[in-house]
Amino acid sequence: MTIAEQIYELVKSLPQDQASEILFFAESIRDQYLKANQPSHTATSQQWTELVYSLAGSWEKDFPSLEEIRENSGSF
């Protein structure tokens, strides 16, 4: 019997809430493994979203507003 089959047999005998804990644990281990083996140059969509939100408003004083750009360019 494989490990997966042994785990399956064990989990089948557990109440639903305990089986859910086993599933959560297994997913956590898988995610840790995937994260550890992910190429460092690849950013996930969530990482990009977090970066954008962390930078939002941080350059406000360094960049002109749309109104300032229009005033300086003569366009209204």
N, C-alpha and C positions, 0 to 999 in steps of 0.2 A: 504494500500500500504506500503510495507517495505521501509526501508531507502535506500537499494540498488536500488530498483525500482524507488524511487524518484530521486536519483542521476542520474540514467540512463536516465530518462525522461528529466531532466534538461540538462545533457550533450549532449543529442541528438539535442537539439535546439541551441547549441553553434557552432561557427565557429571552424574549425579543430584545429587552433593554440590554442584557448582557451580550447578546450577539451583536448588537449595534456598537457596543464598546470595542469588541474584537475587530469589527470592520473599521472603525475609526483608527484603532491602533495600527492595523495593517496598512491603511492608506497613509498614515503618518510616516511609517517606515519607508514605504515606497516613495513618497514625496521627498524625504530626506535623501534617499539614494539618487533620485533623479536630479535633485538640486545640486548634490555634490558632484555629479557627473555631467552637469550642463556646461557647455563651453562658456568661458568667462566673457567672451565678446558678444554673446547673444543676450539681448534684453527682452524680457517678456512684455506683453501689452500692459500688464499691471505695473511693472517697473517703470515704463514710460509714463503711464498715467500718474504714478506717485511723483515722478520727477517733475512733470509739468505743474502739478498742484503745489509742490514744494517751492517752485520758482515763481509762481504766479504773484505778481506785484512786487517782486524783489528788485526789478530793474526800473521801476516807475520813475525814479529821479534821473536816470541815465538816458531815457528815451523820451523823445517828444510825443505829445498826444497827437491824435489825428487832427485836432483843431490847430495846433501849432504848426504842423506840417503844411496844412492848407494855407495858413496865414503867410508862411515864409515862401510858399511857392506861387502865391498870387491866385490860387484856385479857391473858390468858395462853394 
